């Protein structure tokens, strides 16, 4: 139903879902799980999360074959959702999961935007980003030199 009303733009689809979850869903069209980009996303508070367990590998697997702009948009949304979940009064022992996950997403976005390896991201996490950038190089959305950052495996 979203493609015909919103022109098929994935960003519009996510915005439509997000606006309905904020109380504008008068017809009850949104359930606790929703398919977006062919994947089931988990509802956390009033937002959808890609990784239900705050696992950066789940997020990487979800976005690794996407276009650059999609990755940026999904990363921004995932970061915001992780921060919002953290601030909704979750147990303190789980807060470190939210913070680490948000930090890893933030590091990925920083690297995409700046082309500089983020200082706060452990090397083992940073190396997991490689498939994303290999795909972006293949799609000619990034220069091959970006892969030099991953040569220290």
N, C-alpha and C positions, 0 to 999 in steps of 0.2 A: 504494500500500500504506500510505502514511503517514496518509492522510485517515481511513481506517476505524479505525486503531489510535489515532490521536492527536486525533480529533475535528475535523479539518479546520482547525485553527488554524495559520496560517503560522509563528508563533513556535515551536510544537511541532515542526513539520516541520523547521525549521532546527536546532532543538536535537537532534532525532533524528539528522539527518545529521551534525552536529558531533560527537555522542557516538560515532557509529559510526566516524568518521574518527580518533578518538583511540585506536583499537585495540580497540574493542568490536564491530567488524564481523566476527564469526566466520563468517558465511555469505558474505562477499565481495559484499555487495549494493551497495557504493559504488564507483563508478569514479572516474577522475581528473576527470571533468566530470559535473555533475549538473543536472537541470532543477529549478529552484525558482521559484515564481510564474510558470511558463511561460517562463522564460529559462534559458539555459545559463550556469552560473557556473563560473569557472575555479578549480581547486584550487591553493592556494599553501600549501605546507607541510601543515599539518593543517587548514586552513581554506579556505572558498570565498571568492573575490573576485568582485565584480561587474565591475570594470574590470581587464582583464588587463594593461593598459599603464599603469596608475596615472593615468588621464586623468579629471579631474573631470567633463568633459562626458559621458563614458560613464555615470558614476554618476548624473548629473542626468537624462539621458535615460531611465535605468532606473527612477528613483523619481518622476519628475515627475507621474505620474498616480495615485500611490498615496495612501492615507490617511495622516494625520499620524502615527499610532502606528507604522504600517509604515515610514515614512520614518525615524523615530527609531530603530527597532530595526535596520533595515538599515544606517543610518549608523553606529550603535555597532559593529555587527559588521564593517563595512568598515574602520572606523578601527582596531579591534583587529587585524584581519587584516593591514592595512598595517604596523602597528607590529611584529607578530610576524614578518612576512616580513623586515622590515628587520633584526631582531635575529637572524635565522638565518644570519648570515655572508655575506650577499650582497656583491658587489664594492662597494668604496667609491665608485666613480664613479656607481653606481646609487642610492646611499643618499639623495642629494638628491631623487630622484624619489619615494621612499617618504615622506620627510619632508614634502615639499610637498603630496603627495596627502593624507596624514594631516592636515596643517594645514588644507587646504581643507575636508575632511569635518568636522573639528572646528569650523571657522568656521560652516559650515552648521548644525550642531547647536546651537552657541551662539546663533545668530540665531533658530532655531526656539524654543529654550527661554527666551531672555531678551528677545527683541524689540529687541536692540541690535546695531547693525552692528559686526561684529568688527574690531578695529583692525588686526590682522595680515594681513587678506585684501585683496589688490589689488582695486581697483574693477572692473577688467575681469572678474575671477573672480566677485566679488559680484553683478554684474549678470546673470551666467549663472544665478543662483538664481531669478530672476524667474518662469519658468514653473512652478516648484514652488509658489510662493506664490500665483500666479494660480489654480492648480487648488485649493489649499486654501481660498482665499476663495470660489471657486465652490461648493465642497462645504460651505461655512459652518463650516469647521473653524478658520478664522482670520478676524479682522476685516479689512475692506477697508483700514483705515488702514495695515496692514503694507506695502501696495504703495507708500505714500508714500516709502519708503526707496529705491525704484527710479526715482523721477521725475527724477533727475538724469542720465538717459541722455544 
